[in-house]
Amino acid sequence: MGRGRVEMKRIESKINRQVTFSKRRAGLLKKAHEISILCDAEVSLIVFSHKGKLFEYSSESCMEKVLEHYERYSYAEKQLKVPDSHVNAQTNWSV
């Protein structure tokens, strides 16, 4: 018999919420590590607790390398999506 679905709403009890956060954080970090090993993927994970404590995982030796890779990728994607508005504005459709 499988587990039931968890209702997606904030856990009211502080203790239960902290226990759930700790367990799910550990599971998330484990999954990040597993996918990096099994699939030879570059993985980084950043989690902040509600109190602002940082938890991180990076398959690379340095999180900064992965963040730089992400920034380069993100910048390149934005450049591809910029419409060529100046070309469309100069088109003369008169005969």
N, CA, C and O atoms as CSV, one atom per row, in Angstrom:
chain,resi,resn,atom,element,x,y,z
A,1,MET,N,N,0.841,-1.181,0.000
A,1,MET,CA,C,0.000,0.000,0.000
A,1,MET,C,C,0.887,1.245,0.000
A,1,MET,O,O,1.809,1.353,0.807
A,2,GLY,N,N,0.607,2.175,-0.899
A,2,GLY,CA,C,1.410,3.392,-1.018
A,2,GLY,C,C,1.005,4.449,-0.008
A,2,GLY,O,O,-0.014,4.344,0.674
A,3,ARG,N,N,1.820,5.440,0.057
A,3,ARG,CA,C,1.522,6.558,0.951
A,3,ARG,C,C,0.465,7.442,0.326
A,3,ARG,O,O,0.328,7.498,-0.896
A,4,GLY,N,N,-0.277,8.129,1.166
A,4,GLY,CA,C,-1.282,9.054,0.666
A,4,GLY,C,C,-0.638,10.354,0.218
A,4,GLY,O,O,0.512,10.639,0.551
A,5,ARG,N,N,-1.380,11.126,-0.529
A,5,ARG,CA,C,-0.886,12.429,-0.971
A,5,ARG,C,C,-0.797,13.376,0.216
A,5,ARG,O,O,-1.633,13.355,1.119
A,6,VAL,N,N,0.230,14.200,0.187
A,6,VAL,CA,C,0.393,15.214,1.218
A,6,VAL,C,C,-0.303,16.475,0.741
A,6,VAL,O,O,-0.081,16.933,-0.380
A,7,GLU,N,N,-1.133,17.025,1.584
A,7,GLU,CA,C,-1.826,18.258,1.237
A,7,GLU,C,C,-0.815,19.398,1.218
A,7,GLU,O,O,-0.088,19.605,2.189
A,8,MET,N,N,-0.771,20.134,0.115
A,8,MET,CA,C,0.199,21.210,-0.034
A,8,MET,C,C,-0.323,22.474,0.630
A,8,MET,O,O,-0.953,23.319,-0.006
A,9,LYS,N,N,-0.051,22.579,1.898
A,9,LYS,CA,C,-0.356,23.794,2.648
A,9,LYS,C,C,0.677,23.914,3.754
A,9,LYS,O,O,1.320,22.934,4.131
A,10,ARG,N,N,0.827,25.110,4.262
A,10,ARG,CA,C,1.821,25.379,5.301
A,10,ARG,C,C,1.514,24.548,6.538
A,10,ARG,O,O,0.365,24.449,6.970
A,11,ILE,N,N,2.566,23.951,7.102
A,11,ILE,CA,C,2.424,23.176,8.332
A,11,ILE,C,C,2.379,24.166,9.491
A,11,ILE,O,O,3.313,24.945,9.681
A,12,GLU,N,N,1.318,24.138,10.250
A,12,GLU,CA,C,1.116,25.130,11.306
A,12,GLU,C,C,2.038,24.925,12.503
A,12,GLU,O,O,2.528,25.902,13.071
A,13,SER,N,N,2.281,23.694,12.893
A,13,SER,CA,C,3.129,23.403,14.050
A,13,SER,C,C,4.593,23.686,13.707
A,13,SER,O,O,5.131,23.121,12.755
A,14,LYS,N,N,5.233,24.561,14.486
A,14,LYS,CA,C,6.638,24.905,14.233
A,14,LYS,C,C,7.540,23.680,14.298
A,14,LYS,O,O,8.442,23.527,13.475
A,15,ILE,N,N,7.302,22.818,15.262
A,15,ILE,CA,C,8.135,21.625,15.432
A,15,ILE,C,C,7.972,20.695,14.236
A,15,ILE,O,O,8.960,20.239,13.662
A,16,ASN,N,N,6.730,20.416,13.861
A,16,ASN,CA,C,6.481,19.545,12.705
A,16,ASN,C,C,7.030,20.151,11.416
A,16,ASN,O,O,7.556,19.442,10.559
A,17,ARG,N,N,6.900,21.482,11.290
A,17,ARG,CA,C,7.409,22.160,10.102
A,17,ARG,C,C,8.931,22.029,10.019
A,17,ARG,O,O,9.472,21.792,8.939
A,18,GLN,N,N,9.623,22.181,11.152
A,18,GLN,CA,C,11.079,22.058,11.170
A,18,GLN,C,C,11.525,20.628,10.874
A,18,GLN,O,O,12.491,20.414,10.141
A,19,VAL,N,N,10.822,19.656,11.443
A,19,VAL,CA,C,11.150,18.248,11.187
A,19,VAL,C,C,10.967,17.933,9.704
A,19,VAL,O,O,11.819,17.293,9.088
A,20,THR,N,N,9.855,18.384,9.140
A,20,THR,CA,C,9.584,18.151,7.721
A,20,THR,C,C,10.634,18.828,6.853
A,20,THR,O,O,11.114,18.245,5.881
A,21,PHE,N,N,10.991,20.066,7.208
A,21,PHE,CA,C,12.018,20.781,6.448
A,21,PHE,C,C,13.333,20.008,6.464
A,21,PHE,O,O,13.963,19.830,5.422
A,22,SER,N,N,13.741,19.555,7.627
A,22,SER,CA,C,15.010,18.832,7.754
A,22,SER,C,C,15.011,17.545,6.937
A,22,SER,O,O,15.981,17.244,6.241
A,23,LYS,N,N,13.922,16.790,7.024
A,23,LYS,CA,C,13.840,15.529,6.286
A,23,LYS,C,C,13.806,15.766,4.780
A,23,LYS,O,O,14.505,15.089,4.025
A,24,ARG,N,N,13.002,16.716,4.348
A,24,ARG,CA,C,12.881,16.980,2.914
A,24,ARG,C,C,14.144,17.613,2.356
A,24,ARG,O,O,14.520,17.345,1.214
A,25,ARG,N,N,14.800,18.448,3.147
A,25,ARG,CA,C,16.069,19.030,2.720
A,25,ARG,C,C,17.102,17.927,2.502
A,25,ARG,O,O,17.807,17.920,1.494
A,26,ALA,N,N,17.185,17.005,3.443
A,26,ALA,CA,C,18.127,15.886,3.316
A,26,ALA,C,C,17.811,15.058,2.070
A,26,ALA,O,O,18.718,14.662,1.338
A,27,GLY,N,N,16.526,14.798,1.831
A,27,GLY,CA,C,16.125,14.043,0.645
A,27,GLY,C,C,16.448,14.779,-0.643
A,27,GLY,O,O,16.877,14.172,-1.624
A,28,LEU,N,N,16.240,16.086,-0.635
A,28,LEU,CA,C,16.528,16.903,-1.810
A,28,LEU,C,C,18.027,16.932,-2.109
A,28,LEU,O,O,18.434,16.827,-3.266
A,29,LEU,N,N,18.844,17.075,-1.070
A,29,LEU,CA,C,20.297,17.055,-1.246
A,29,LEU,C,C,20.762,15.695,-1.765
A,29,LEU,O,O,21.649,15.617,-2.615
A,30,LYS,N,N,20.159,14.627,-1.247
A,30,LYS,CA,C,20.512,13.280,-1.700
A,30,LYS,C,C,20.157,13.100,-3.175
A,30,LYS,O,O,20.951,12.557,-3.942
A,31,LYS,N,N,18.966,13.555,-3.575
A,31,LYS,CA,C,18.543,13.440,-4.975
A,31,LYS,C,C,19.451,14.258,-5.895
A,31,LYS,O,O,19.772,13.818,-6.999
A,32,ALA,N,N,19.862,15.437,-5.451
A,32,ALA,CA,C,20.765,16.261,-6.250
A,32,ALA,C,C,22.089,15.535,-6.464
A,32,ALA,O,O,22.627,15.529,-7.571
A,33,HIS,N,N,22.608,14.930,-5.413
A,33,HIS,CA,C,23.856,14.173,-5.514
A,33,HIS,C,C,23.684,12.974,-6.450
A,33,HIS,O,O,24.542,12.711,-7.292
A,34,GLU,N,N,22.580,12.255,-6.300
A,34,GLU,CA,C,22.333,11.073,-7.124
A,34,GLU,C,C,22.259,11.416,-8.607
A,34,GLU,O,O,22.870,10.735,-9.430
A,35,ILE,N,N,21.516,12.463,-8.956
A,35,ILE,CA,C,21.384,12.805,-10.379
A,35,ILE,C,C,22.716,13.273,-10.949
A,35,ILE,O,O,23.001,13.048,-12.126
A,36,SER,N,N,23.533,13.924,-10.122
A,36,SER,CA,C,24.845,14.356,-10.617
A,36,SER,C,C,25.744,13.158,-10.908
A,36,SER,O,O,26.502,13.177,-11.877
A,37,ILE,N,N,25.668,12.120,-10.081
A,37,ILE,CA,C,26.489,10.924,-10.276
A,37,ILE,C,C,25.935,10.053,-11.402
A,37,ILE,O,O,26.665,9.691,-12.324
A,38,LEU,N,N,24.654,9.717,-11.330
A,38,LEU,CA,C,24.051,8.799,-12.293
A,38,LEU,C,C,24.041,9.343,-13.717
A,38,LEU,O,O,24.250,8.595,-14.672
A,39,CYS,N,N,23.800,10.630,-13.856
A,39,CYS,CA,C,23.633,11.213,-15.186
A,39,CYS,C,C,24.792,12.106,-15.599
A,39,CYS,O,O,24.737,12.747,-16.648
A,40,ASP,N,N,25.830,12.153,-14.792
A,40,ASP,CA,C,26.987,13.010,-15.053
A,40,ASP,C,C,26.529,14.436,-15.339
A,40,ASP,O,O,27.001,15.084,-16.273
A,41,ALA,N,N,25.596,14.910,-14.509
A,41,ALA,CA,C,25.022,16.241,-14.678
A,41,ALA,C,C,25.686,17.230,-13.731
A,41,ALA,O,O,26.128,16.873,-12.639
A,42,GLU,N,N,25.744,18.466,-14.171
A,42,GLU,CA,C,26.248,19.545,-13.329
A,42,GLU,C,C,25.060,20.053,-12.513
A,42,GLU,O,O,24.108,20.599,-13.070
A,43,VAL,N,N,25.118,19.874,-11.206
A,43,VAL,CA,C,23.985,20.187,-10.340
A,43,VAL,C,C,24.418,21.119,-9.225
A,43,VAL,O,O,25.464,20.925,-8.604
A,44,SER,N,N,23.606,22.129,-8.980
A,44,SER,CA,C,23.788,22.989,-7.812
A,44,SER,C,C,22.430,23.208,-7.184
A,44,SER,O,O,21.414,23.323,-7.869
A,45,LEU,N,N,22.438,23.261,-5.876
A,45,LEU,CA,C,21.199,23.424,-5.131
A,45,LEU,C,C,21.458,24.398,-3.999
A,45,LEU,O,O,22.419,24.248,-3.245
A,46,ILE,N,N,20.597,25.396,-3.883
A,46,ILE,CA,C,20.689,26.369,-2.800
A,46,ILE,C,C,19.342,26.399,-2.100
A,46,ILE,O,O,18.306,26.587,-2.738
A,47,VAL,N,N,19.359,26.213,-0.789
A,47,VAL,CA,C,18.136,26.240,0.007
A,47,VAL,C,C,18.376,27.144,1.209
A,47,VAL,O,O,19.389,27.019,1.896
A,48,PHE,N,N,17.438,28.055,1.458
A,48,PHE,CA,C,17.475,28.877,2.658
A,48,PHE,C,C,16.321,28.462,3.557
A,48,PHE,O,O,15.186,28.326,3.098
A,49,SER,N,N,16.610,28.263,4.830
A,49,SER,CA,C,15.544,27.958,5.782
A,49,SER,C,C,14.743,29.233,6.044
A,49,SER,O,O,15.138,30.315,5.610
A,50,HIS,N,N,13.635,29.109,6.744
A,50,HIS,CA,C,12.820,30.283,7.044
A,50,HIS,C,C,13.565,31.272,7.941
A,50,HIS,O,O,13.209,32.449,8.000
A,51,LYS,N,N,14.590,30.798,8.632
A,51,LYS,CA,C,15.408,31.685,9.468
A,51,LYS,C,C,16.596,32.257,8.699
A,51,LYS,O,O,17.374,33.038,9.248
A,52,GLY,N,N,16.737,31.874,7.444
A,52,GLY,CA,C,17.792,32.414,6.607
A,52,GLY,C,C,19.072,31.605,6.584
A,52,GLY,O,O,20.073,32.056,6.028
A,53,LYS,N,N,19.065,30.415,7.176
A,53,LYS,CA,C,20.255,29.573,7.162
A,53,LYS,C,C,20.416,28.955,5.779
A,53,LYS,O,O,19.454,28.480,5.176
A,54,LEU,N,N,21.660,28.971,5.286
A,54,LEU,CA,C,21.966,28.488,3.946
A,54,LEU,C,C,22.363,27.022,3.965
A,54,LEU,O,O,23.156,26.590,4.803
A,55,PHE,N,N,21.799,26.260,3.027
A,55,PHE,CA,C,22.186,24.875,2.774
A,55,PHE,C,C,22.456,24.789,1.284
A,55,PHE,O,O,21.649,25.251,0.478
A,56,GLU,N,N,23.590,24.199,0.909
A,56,GLU,CA,C,23.923,24.144,-0.508
A,56,GLU,C,C,24.589,22.829,-0.872
A,56,GLU,O,O,25.188,22.149,-0.040
A,57,TYR,N,N,24.458,22.497,-2.156
A,57,TYR,CA,C,25.136,21.335,-2.723
A,57,TYR,C,C,25.584,21.728,-4.122
A,57,TYR,O,O,24.854,22.401,-4.849
A,58,SER,N,N,26.766,21.314,-4.490
A,58,SER,CA,C,27.249,21.530,-5.843
A,58,SER,C,C,28.050,20.317,-6.285
A,58,SER,O,O,28.929,19.844,-5.563
A,59,SER,N,N,27.742,19.817,-7.475
A,59,SER,CA,C,28.484,18.674,-7.997
A,59,SER,C,C,29.884,19.091,-8.428
A,59,SER,O,O,30.798,18.267,-8.461
A,60,GLU,N,N,30.051,20.349,-8.752
A,60,GLU,CA,C,31.370,20.891,-9.064
A,60,GLU,C,C,32.070,21.201,-7.747
A,60,GLU,O,O,31.439,21.276,-6.693
A,61,SER,N,N,33.372,21.376,-7.825
A,61,SER,CA,C,34.124,21.677,-6.613
A,61,SER,C,C,33.789,23.067,-6.080
A,61,SER,O,O,34.022,23.358,-4.907
A,62,CYS,N,N,33.248,23.914,-6.930
A,62,CYS,CA,C,33.016,25.295,-6.535
A,62,CYS,C,C,31.649,25.764,-7.043
A,62,CYS,O,O,31.372,25.704,-8.241
A,63,MET,N,N,30.812,26.223,-6.136
A,63,MET,CA,C,29.486,26.727,-6.493
A,63,MET,C,C,29.606,27.924,-7.440
A,63,MET,O,O,28.768,28.096,-8.325
A,64,GLU,N,N,30.632,28.746,-7.263
A,64,GLU,CA,C,30.802,29.935,-8.099
A,64,GLU,C,C,30.931,29.569,-9.578
A,64,GLU,O,O,30.424,30.291,-10.437
A,65,LYS,N,N,31.602,28.458,-9.884
A,65,LYS,CA,C,31.734,28.014,-11.277
A,65,LYS,C,C,30.367,27.725,-11.881
A,65,LYS,O,O,30.083,28.105,-13.017
A,66,VAL,N,N,29.538,27.060,-11.118
A,66,VAL,CA,C,28.208,26.707,-11.614
A,66,VAL,C,C,27.365,27.964,-11.786
A,66,VAL,O,O,26.639,28.091,-12.772
A,67,LEU,N,N,27.452,28.888,-10.844
A,67,LEU,CA,C,26.689,30.131,-10.949
A,67,LEU,C,C,27.155,30.966,-12.144
A,67,LEU,O,O,26.334,31.576,-12.830
A,68,GLU,N,N,28.449,30.997,-12.394
A,68,GLU,CA,C,28.964,31.704,-13.571
A,68,GLU,C,C,28.450,31.051,-14.852
A,68,GLU,O,O,28.074,31.748,-15.795
A,69,HIS,N,N,28.431,29.727,-14.891
A,69,HIS,CA,C,27.902,28.997,-16.047
A,69,HIS,C,C,26.433,29.363,-16.256
A,69,HIS,O,O,26.007,29.609,-17.385
A,70,TYR,N,N,25.666,29.399,-15.178
A,70,TYR,CA,C,24.248,29.762,-15.254
A,70,TYR,C,C,24.080,31.190,-15.779
A,70,TYR,O,O,23.232,31.441,-16.635
A,71,GLU,N,N,24.879,32.117,-15.270
A,71,GLU,CA,C,24.775,33.507,-15.711
A,71,GLU,C,C,25.080,33.639,-17.200
A,71,GLU,O,O,24.380,34.359,-17.913
A,72,ARG,N,N,26.121,32.950,-17.675
A,72,ARG,CA,C,26.453,32.986,-19.105
A,72,ARG,C,C,25.305,32.409,-19.933
A,72,ARG,O,O,24.930,32.971,-20.963
A,73,TYR,N,N,24.757,31.298,-19.484
A,73,TYR,CA,C,23.650,30.651,-20.192
A,73,TYR,C,C,22.424,31.563,-20.211
A,73,TYR,O,O,21.788,31.743,-21.249
A,74,SER,N,N,22.104,32.130,-19.059
A,74,SER,CA,C,20.945,33.002,-18.939
A,74,SER,C,C,21.094,34.224,-19.842
A,74,SER,O,O,20.140,34.628,-20.507
A,75,TYR,N,N,22.285,34.810,-19.866
A,75,TYR,CA,C,22.545,35.973,-20.712
A,75,TYR,C,C,22.393,35.602,-22.185
A,75,TYR,O,O,21.787,36.352,-22.950
A,76,ALA,N,N,22.933,34.461,-22.588
A,76,ALA,CA,C,22.839,34.016,-23.979
A,76,ALA,C,C,21.386,33.775,-24.374
A,76,ALA,O,O,20.981,34.120,-25.484
A,77,GLU,N,N,20.606,33.191,-23.481
A,77,GLU,CA,C,19.185,32.947,-23.761
A,77,GLU,C,C,18.443,34.263,-23.964
A,77,GLU,O,O,17.611,34.375,-24.864
A,78,LYS,N,N,18.739,35.257,-23.131
A,78,LYS,CA,C,18.077,36.557,-23.257
A,78,LYS,C,C,18.428,37.209,-24.585
A,78,LYS,O,O,17.574,37.842,-25.207
A,79,GLN,N,N,19.671,37.065,-25.029
A,79,GLN,CA,C,20.096,37.655,-26.294
A,79,GLN,C,C,19.356,37.021,-27.470
A,79,GLN,O,O,19.059,37.698,-28.454
A,80,LEU,N,N,19.061,35.735,-27.373
A,80,LEU,CA,C,18.342,35.054,-28.446
A,80,LEU,C,C,16.885,35.479,-28.516
A,80,LEU,O,O,16.275,35.415,-29.583
A,81,LYS,N,N,16.314,35.914,-27.388
A,81,LYS,CA,C,14.896,36.256,-27.331
A,81,LYS,C,C,14.615,37.721,-27.632
A,81,LYS,O,O,13.449,38.103,-27.731
A,82,VAL,N,N,15.650,38.564,-27.782
A,82,VAL,CA,C,15.441,39.981,-28.054
A,82,VAL,C,C,14.934,40.130,-29.483
A,82,VAL,O,O,15.609,39.711,-30.423
A,83,PRO,N,N,13.745,40.727,-29.661
A,83,PRO,CA,C,13.212,40.893,-31.018
A,83,PRO,C,C,14.030,41.924,-31.791
A,83,PRO,O,O,14.581,42.864,-31.218
A,84,ASP,N,N,14.094,41.727,-33.080
A,84,ASP,CA,C,14.836,42.630,-33.955
A,84,ASP,C,C,13.900,43.759,-34.372
A,84,ASP,O,O,13.509,43.843,-35.536
A,85,SER,N,N,13.542,44.619,-33.438
A,85,SER,CA,C,12.528,45.644,-33.680
A,85,SER,C,C,12.998,46.702,-34.668
A,85,SER,O,O,12.187,47.240,-35.422
A,86,HIS,N,N,14.295,47.013,-34.681
A,86,HIS,CA,C,14.768,48.048,-35.601
A,86,HIS,C,C,14.649,47.607,-37.063
A,86,HIS,O,O,14.470,48.457,-37.936
A,87,VAL,N,N,14.742,46.338,-37.349
A,87,VAL,CA,C,14.585,45.832,-38.712
A,87,VAL,C,C,13.130,45.964,-39.139
A,87,VAL,O,O,12.852,46.409,-40.252
A,88,ASN,N,N,12.204,45.585,-38.273
A,88,ASN,CA,C,10.781,45.661,-38.590
A,88,ASN,C,C,10.323,47.106,-38.750
A,88,ASN,O,O,9.451,47.381,-39.573
A,89,ALA,N,N,10.885,48.026,-37.990
A,89,ALA,CA,C,10.477,49.422,-38.044
A,89,ALA,C,C,10.910,50.077,-39.352
A,89,ALA,O,O,10.241,51.000,-39.815
A,90,GLN,N,N,12.003,49.630,-39.960
A,90,GLN,CA,C,12.533,50.247,-41.167
A,90,GLN,C,C,11.970,49.635,-42.445
A,90,GLN,O,O,12.263,50.126,-43.535
A,91,THR,N,N,11.189,48.601,-42.342
A,91,THR,CA,C,10.642,47.952,-43.528
A,91,THR,C,C,9.599,48.860,-44.166
A,91,THR,O,O,8.677,49.322,-43.494
A,92,ASN,N,N,9.746,49.113,-45.466
A,92,ASN,CA,C,8.807,49.951,-46.198
A,92,ASN,C,C,7.937,49.044,-47.050
A,92,ASN,O,O,8.435,48.355,-47.941
A,93,TRP,N,N,6.642,49.042,-46.782
A,93,TRP,CA,C,5.731,48.145,-47.478
A,93,TRP,C,C,4.998,48.837,-48.631
A,93,TRP,O,O,4.118,48.231,-49.242
A,94,SER,N,N,5.334,50.067,-48.937
A,94,SER,CA,C,4.623,50.751,-50.025
A,94,SER,C,C,5.104,50.249,-51.384
A,94,SER,O,O,6.245,49.813,-51.533
A,95,VAL,N,N,4.209,50.318,-52.375
A,95,VAL,CA,C,4.509,49.818,-53.715
A,95,VAL,C,C,4.846,50.962,-54.627
A,95,VAL,O,O,5.130,50.749,-55.806
